Amino acid sequence: MPEQENRTRRGLDEAMRILLARKPLDQLRVRELTELSGLRRQSFYYHFKDIYDLFAWSVRRERTLLLERQGECLTWEEAVADLLARMEEERPFYTALLDSRGRAGLREALPLADMLERTQAYYRERCGTPPDPEGEPARIRCWETILLSLLEGWIRGDLEVEPRAVLEVLRSAAEQHAAGAVWQTLRARGCGGDMLG
């Protein structure tokens, strides 16, 4: 996409995010977006058919941005902390996403499955457990659903805790799961009996 087109789309996206802090998505008007972004109405319609088309583009752009940011994180804790910081910064956008598309929209925007796959591989390697091609996808889907529910509650304000507290709960759960995996590996190798006695 030529830079001028991309700049126009980004400008409309930024204007939409500013307006989402003031009113819901279904109350936004093209005129407001174009005035705020300094563009003509025709420019909007050249790129998008309506506000919801712009929002759909924005969701795809958000996912791409999050994937890039997560790629720079060294640990899953950094990735989650970065994700929470971004969601805090863009809370009106994520609220609009939940209001318009529900948890499925949140799943579409957040690359949680990618992060969970990397995390699972990391802990599997650290614990010495073999890959489980049949069980791992189900576990990732369950953890993704749990995380989506947690993040939805946090975005909507039902879970009134700081991002640091959310991260601590997730860290504790991951460590407990890893400890259990180590214990199972030791028992499977016949090493657990000495520890029980």
Secondary structure, DSSP 8 states (H G I E B T S, - for coil): --HHHHHHHHHHHHHHHHHHTTS-GGG--HHHHHHHHT--HHHHHHH-SSHHHHHHHHHHHHHHHHHHHHHT-SSHHHHHHHHHHHHHHTHHHHHHHHHHHHHHHHHHH--HHHHHHHHHHHHHHHHT----TTTHHHHHHHHHHHHHHHHHHHHHTSS---HHHHHHHHHHHHHHHHHHHHHHHHHHTT-HHHHH-
